[in-house]
């Protein structure tokens, strides 16, 4: 009888958790295509190929990403808020063409040798991003561009 009571109390909690996360099937994840490869935000962190984390301390960062005010000044731009019949509003059409995308998870804290990203609007930067999107956040774009760079800085010297 006790098992039935426990089951009866757990089932509603599971249903609430599932519905709070968008239902049974996950929706599209932010994804970018680079050449023949693609990089996407992982649906579940334990299946990710690369983990990244963020910091508010520029000295603790291993990669610095600057949010640019214009697409022309950026190394990577995401503008997907326009409905495009070929790719759809989510911008995932380019990633569907590749078989096995590299998955990147945003970790809550620093773990091992995983890249630590400092995201800011000014200062020296290894990458510059421009984001105007309904589906991508600046953190998503920063994680994807760092993941595409294999977690390493792509510039030999940061700009001032």
The 8 nearest C-alpha neighbors of each residue, nearest first, counted from 0:
[[1, 3, 2, 4, 5, 6, 7, 8],
 [0, 2, 4, 3, 5, 6, 7, 8],
 [3, 1, 5, 0, 4, 6, 7, 8],
 [2, 4, 6, 0, 1, 5, 7, 8],
 [5, 3, 7, 1, 2, 6, 8, 0],
 [6, 4, 2, 8, 7, 3, 9, 1],
 [5, 7, 3, 9, 8, 4, 2, 10],
 [6, 8, 4, 5, 9, 10, 3, 11],
 [7, 9, 5, 6, 10, 4, 11, 12],
 [10, 8, 6, 12, 11, 7, 5, 13],
 [9, 11, 13, 12, 7, 8, 6, 14],
 [12, 10, 14, 13, 9, 15, 8, 7],
 [11, 13, 15, 9, 10, 14, 16, 8],
 [14, 12, 16, 10, 15, 11, 17, 9],
 [13, 15, 11, 17, 16, 12, 18, 10],
 [16, 14, 12, 18, 13, 17, 19, 11],
 [15, 17, 19, 13, 14, 18, 12, 20],
 [18, 16, 14, 22, 20, 19, 15, 13],
 [17, 19, 22, 21, 15, 20, 16, 14],
 [18, 20, 16, 17, 21, 15, 22, 14],
 [21, 19, 18, 17, 22, 16, 25, 23],
 [20, 22, 18, 19, 17, 25, 23, 24],
 [23, 21, 18, 17, 24, 20, 25, 19],
 [24, 22, 17, 25, 21, 18, 20, 26],
 [23, 25, 22, 26, 21, 17, 20, 27],
 [24, 26, 23, 27, 21, 22, 42, 28],
 [27, 25, 28, 24, 21, 22, 42, 23],
 [28, 26, 29, 25, 91, 89, 30, 42],
 [27, 29, 40, 30, 26, 39, 42, 41],
 [30, 28, 40, 39, 135, 27, 134, 139],
 [29, 31, 39, 38, 91, 28, 94, 40],
 [32, 30, 38, 37, 94, 39, 33, 29],
 [31, 33, 37, 94, 93, 36, 34, 38],
 [34, 32, 36, 37, 35, 31, 147, 38],
 [33, 35, 36, 32, 37, 97, 31, 93],
 [34, 36, 33, 97, 37, 32, 96, 94],
 [37, 35, 33, 34, 32, 97, 100, 38],
 [36, 38, 32, 100, 31, 33, 94, 101],
 [37, 39, 101, 100, 31, 30, 102, 143],
 [40, 38, 30, 102, 29, 41, 103, 101],
 [39, 41, 103, 102, 29, 28, 104, 30],
 [42, 40, 102, 104, 103, 43, 47, 44],
 [41, 43, 40, 44, 28, 25, 46, 104],
 [42, 44, 41, 45, 46, 47, 104, 40],
 [45, 43, 104, 47, 46, 41, 42, 105],
 [44, 46, 47, 43, 104, 41, 48, 42],
 [47, 45, 44, 43, 48, 41, 102, 42],
 [48, 46, 102, 44, 103, 49, 41, 45],
 [47, 49, 102, 103, 101, 46, 50, 104],
 [50, 48, 103, 47, 104, 102, 51, 146],
 [49, 51, 104, 103, 113, 105, 106, 47],
 [52, 50, 114, 105, 113, 106, 115, 104],
 [51, 53, 115, 106, 105, 109, 108, 116],
 [54, 52, 116, 115, 117, 51, 55, 118],
 [53, 55, 117, 56, 116, 60, 115, 52],
 [54, 56, 117, 57, 53, 118, 59, 60],
 [55, 57, 54, 58, 59, 60, 117, 53],
 [58, 56, 60, 59, 117, 55, 54, 63],
 [59, 57, 56, 60, 61, 117, 55, 54],
 [60, 58, 56, 57, 61, 54, 115, 117],
 [61, 59, 115, 57, 116, 117, 62, 58],
 [60, 62, 115, 114, 116, 59, 63, 117],
 [63, 61, 116, 60, 152, 115, 125, 117],
 [62, 64, 117, 124, 125, 116, 118, 126],
 [65, 63, 126, 118, 124, 127, 125, 117],
 [64, 66, 127, 119, 120, 124, 118, 67],
 [67, 65, 120, 128, 129, 127, 119, 64],
 [68, 66, 129, 69, 128, 73, 127, 65],
 [67, 69, 129, 66, 70, 72, 73, 120],
 [70, 68, 71, 67, 72, 129, 73, 76],
 [69, 71, 73, 129, 72, 76, 68, 67],
 [72, 70, 69, 73, 74, 76, 129, 67],
 [71, 73, 70, 69, 67, 74, 127, 68],
 [74, 72, 127, 128, 70, 75, 71, 129],
 [73, 75, 127, 128, 126, 76, 72, 129],
 [74, 76, 128, 73, 129, 127, 77, 144],
 [77, 75, 129, 128, 70, 130, 73, 78],
 [78, 76, 130, 131, 129, 79, 132, 75],
 [77, 79, 131, 132, 80, 130, 76, 81],
 [80, 78, 132, 81, 90, 77, 88, 89],
 [79, 81, 132, 133, 78, 88, 82, 131],
 [80, 82, 79, 83, 88, 78, 132, 87],
 [83, 81, 88, 87, 80, 84, 79, 86],
 [82, 84, 87, 85, 86, 81, 88, 90],
 [83, 85, 87, 86, 82, 88, 81, 92],
 [86, 84, 83, 87, 92, 82, 90, 93],
 [87, 85, 92, 90, 83, 84, 91, 88],
 [88, 86, 83, 84, 89, 90, 82, 85],
 [87, 89, 82, 90, 83, 81, 79, 80],
 [88, 90, 91, 87, 134, 79, 27, 86],
 [89, 91, 86, 88, 92, 87, 79, 93],
 [90, 92, 94, 89, 93, 30, 86, 95],
 [93, 91, 86, 95, 94, 90, 87, 85],
 [94, 92, 95, 91, 96, 32, 86, 31],
 [95, 93, 96, 91, 92, 32, 97, 37],
 [94, 96, 92, 97, 93, 91, 98, 37],
 [97, 95, 94, 93, 98, 92, 35, 32],
 [98, 96, 95, 94, 99, 36, 100, 37],
 [97, 99, 100, 96, 95, 94, 36, 37],
 [100, 98, 97, 101, 37, 36, 102, 38],
 [101, 99, 37, 38, 102, 39, 98, 36],
 [100, 102, 38, 48, 37, 39, 99, 103],
 [103, 101, 41, 47, 39, 48, 40, 38],
 [102, 104, 49, 40, 41, 47, 50, 48],
 [105, 103, 50, 44, 41, 47, 40, 106],
 [104, 106, 51, 52, 50, 107, 103, 142],
 [107, 105, 52, 108, 51, 104, 50, 109],
 [106, 108, 52, 105, 109, 53, 51, 110],
 [109, 107, 106, 52, 110, 53, 54, 51],
 [108, 110, 52, 111, 115, 113, 106, 107],
 [109, 111, 113, 108, 112, 106, 50, 52],
 [112, 110, 113, 109, 114, 50, 108, 115],
 [111, 113, 110, 114, 109, 115, 50, 51],
 [114, 112, 51, 111, 50, 110, 115, 109],
 [113, 115, 51, 150, 61, 116, 112, 52],
 [116, 114, 52, 60, 61, 53, 51, 62],
 [117, 115, 53, 62, 60, 63, 52, 54],
 [116, 118, 63, 54, 60, 57, 53, 64],
 [119, 117, 64, 65, 116, 63, 66, 120],
 [120, 118, 65, 121, 66, 117, 64, 122],
 [119, 121, 66, 65, 67, 122, 118, 68],
 [122, 120, 119, 65, 123, 66, 124, 67],
 [121, 123, 124, 159, 120, 65, 119, 158],
 [122, 124, 159, 158, 157, 121, 125, 63],
 [125, 123, 63, 157, 64, 126, 65, 158],
 [124, 126, 63, 157, 154, 152, 64, 153],
 [127, 125, 64, 124, 74, 65, 128, 63],
 [126, 128, 73, 65, 74, 64, 66, 67],
 [129, 127, 75, 73, 66, 67, 76, 74],
 [128, 130, 76, 67, 70, 73, 66, 77],
 [131, 129, 77, 76, 132, 78, 137, 128],
 [132, 130, 78, 77, 80, 129, 79, 133],
 [131, 133, 80, 79, 135, 78, 134, 130],
 [132, 134, 80, 135, 79, 131, 89, 136],
 [133, 135, 132, 89, 29, 136, 79, 80],
 [136, 134, 132, 139, 29, 133, 140, 137],
 [135, 137, 139, 138, 140, 134, 130, 132],
 [136, 138, 140, 139, 141, 130, 135, 66],
 [137, 139, 141, 136, 140, 142, 118, 135],
 [140, 138, 136, 142, 137, 141, 135, 143],
 [139, 141, 143, 137, 138, 142, 144, 136],
 [140, 142, 138, 144, 143, 139, 137, 145],
 [143, 141, 139, 145, 140, 144, 146, 138],
 [144, 142, 146, 140, 141, 145, 147, 139],
 [143, 145, 147, 141, 146, 142, 140, 148],
 [144, 146, 150, 148, 142, 147, 143, 141],
 [147, 145, 143, 149, 150, 148, 144, 142],
 [148, 146, 144, 149, 145, 143, 38, 150],
 [147, 149, 145, 146, 150, 151, 144, 153],
 [150, 148, 146, 147, 151, 145, 49, 152],
 [149, 151, 145, 146, 148, 114, 152, 147],
 [152, 150, 149, 148, 153, 145, 62, 114],
 [153, 151, 154, 125, 62, 150, 148, 155],
 [152, 154, 151, 125, 148, 155, 126, 145],
 [155, 153, 156, 125, 152, 157, 126, 124],
 [154, 156, 153, 157, 152, 125, 158, 151],
 [157, 155, 154, 158, 125, 124, 153, 123],
 [156, 158, 124, 123, 125, 154, 159, 155],
 [159, 157, 123, 124, 156, 125, 122, 154],
 [158, 123, 122, 157, 124, 121, 156, 125]]
